[in-house]
Amino acid sequence: MRPVNTDLSTQFAKFAGREVKAVEKIQNVKIGDTTYPMHEVRLDKDCPAVAELAAAVKEAGFHLRLWTPGMMGTMDYRLDRLNVNVAKAPDGKYRIGSSFTLG
């Protein structure tokens, strides 16, 4: 069942800018003769901000997909999935972005 309120900016704005706990890992990957730094960001699923956002998204009838820098994901489009970007802010902390999109 699709939610009635699809004004996502209003519905989830209270989460924008909230700090999330994240662990950064950089490892070197060799492809052929070249070594590339591989940047990985893992979010702490027990982080209160992530848990509260996940609960609100579920209550609204969506599935949550959190995008972190360098993350790869499927290209399928789902009207029941809320995409939320998490990025490193100028203060060095990872924060929930202000864009909430379906897909």
Secondary structure, DSSP 8 states (H G I E B T S, - for coil): ---S---HHHHHGGGTT-EE-EEEEEEEEEETTEEEEEEEEEE-TT-HHHHHHHHHHHHTT-EEEEE-TT--------TTEEEEEEEE-TTS-EEEEEEEEE-
